Amino acid sequence: VDDSGHGVLDPDEAAHVTRVLRLGTGAEIDVVDGRGGTFHARIVEVSRGRVRVRVEGTASAAAEPGVRVTLVMSVIKGDRMDEVVRDATMMGVAAIQPVVATRSEVSVATVARAHRRERWQRIAVSAMKQCGRATLPPVHEPVTLERWLGSPEAAAPVLVLTEPAVGAGSRFGSVPRSAAATLLVGPEGGWTPDEAAAFAAAGFQFVALGGRTLRADAVPLVAMAALFEAWLAW
Amino acid sequence: VDDSGHGVLDPDEAAHVTRVLRLGTGAEIDVVDGRGGTFHARIVEVSRGRVRVRVEGTASAAAEPGVRVTLVMSVIKGDRMDEVVRDATMMGVAAIQPVVATRSEVSVATVARAHRRERWQRIAVSAMKQCGRATLPPVHEPVTLERWLGSPEAAAPVLVLTEPAVGAGSRFGSVPRSAAATLLVGPEGGWTPDEAAAFAAAGFQFVALGGRTLRADAVPLVAMAALFEAWLAW
């Protein structure tokens, strides 16, 4: 949105508005800027797939959670990862960083070749609109777990989800509340002992979710719910 | 398991043991009785698909949660309901009662004709084994919401999950802790005003899960996580 209150829709959204909804000049729509702003707008120009709108007022969006959660998620197979991106977005995740861990069944090269990041970002856009949020969680470029561990993003508080078999995890309720948290979720086969040692060396905190084994793709949703409840951050 | 420490496997499990695992007399297996018992056992007889075992010791199973949760779930479409049954079982649900609400997109007759209950019960067996539990949550015969409301099972504390748009829900943390709780989850289109009025008249408590709209099939998992965290019942 520029200073005169005009803006141009994202190409995917423009295609949706003109081809699916079949709207033209003069039609009223609600738009979000992905950074927390939601607006009532009117279409002022449609030309060659480009849709220009004029903002006519602000609208309300769903509240963001009280804690900024970054989900660092080991890439899991196919549809399951799509569902993780969708559900985490609807829960209110602030950002998603896909990583490839030792036991992940894909490589960074495969993920890049398949343009998975672009697909996940589109899923996040769609989930954002569906759940009423106006803030788009960025889906970052997938990297190896090792590379992520060496990045400035791997700073505390990082909470590592551990399997019940491993046992040595705290409860979310015992982790001191903070304004931001990074949740680190492993692949179906779990973390390797080397990975767990690297997390401990980095000062990350291990947290556990009860005594039953959950599916890897259910863990992000359950962990976010437990965190929001423990920190009263819904 | 009888007094002499012998038992016969359930026909589905017997078929799995003989046809998939190709085990015969003398093989050692771990068995669960679905009521909390887990045992090391040895196959003593295989005849015409019937597998008889002798218990040789007890084994350990995943701990059950600190609260007995009955999930009263509005039937949602196809695979999604299967996933709800699987995930709720892995989270530690004590029992599942499928109901058909006004806005459910199926009828009780359709569900009965398709033998959905039997399918969901098999999914619960499989999820129980996968997550390490030894307690099988029964999946009850689907009934209309109205009929469930008239049954003795519809007794407090019943927690009704409400959508953010409805607004008037408490947090799980503000509900007094008890040994058992019933979670009532609506269909994709939500509860009707009449249904909400009936819940209020019955003294049920409305609870909400943050400001974002979740998918109906994600709600049971998120609600159980919030409840376990709020009541320290993992």
Interface residues (C-beta under 8 A of the other chain):
Chain A: A62 A63 E64 P65 R86 D87 M90 M91 G92 Q130 C131 G132 R133 P164 R171 F172 G173 A208 L209 G210 G211 R212 T213 L214 R215 A218 L221 V222 A223 A225 A226 F228 E229 A230 L232 W234
Chain B: A62 A63 E64 P65 R86 D87 M90 M91 G92 Q130 C131 G132 R133 P164 R171 F172 G173 A208 L209 G210 G211 R212 T213 L214 R215 A218 L221 V222 A223 A225 A226 F228 E229 A230 L232 W234
